[in-house]
């Protein structure tokens, strides 16, 4: 979008990490929060996807694709949107607040610690994207386990799994600030989650657009897309539905 200033591919090393990236503008340096720090530079995307996707590990919850929720959450909506902030309880992963709803999800937490199972509705897709954002802030091993579950079957699954990195910036803080439902048809959803972040006394607004597909009874990141989540720095939160733990 025109108002978005900086876009980076999230599925690069280290994957799913917020980091402070100093950007020199004339003389004064500003901070751009990168949820996934790009290290591929200007390398072009691959012209051909990996030859075959990798199946999720046997420990991953499974269910038939379609309308049924993997953990039995009621409600299926194949059209619609969300234009007001959903009711949510806000819980914490380390210092990062994430939304929880008895109806929209997450309905389960895996033994490995990641949250999953979201309602097959536009609201469920919003909760899924918001939780994916916060789960990205975890340690490398937990991100890997989460990705094993959260990536759909698809041409880029192997590549995306191999791009999980390590480390992060402990000085970075971020909080969900709003969202937009860009599209929703019951099989796919594009959800834009805005956040406020800071590092070393500098502040920035950013957003991540999640490309989701309904697969095996849950919302998954679309592994047929080379960039199923894309980070962008934004000047402000205009156009987003305000949503945060502060109400």
Order of alpha helices (4+ residues) and beta strands (2+ residues): beta-beta-beta-beta-beta-beta-beta-alpha-alpha-alpha-beta-beta-beta-beta-beta-beta
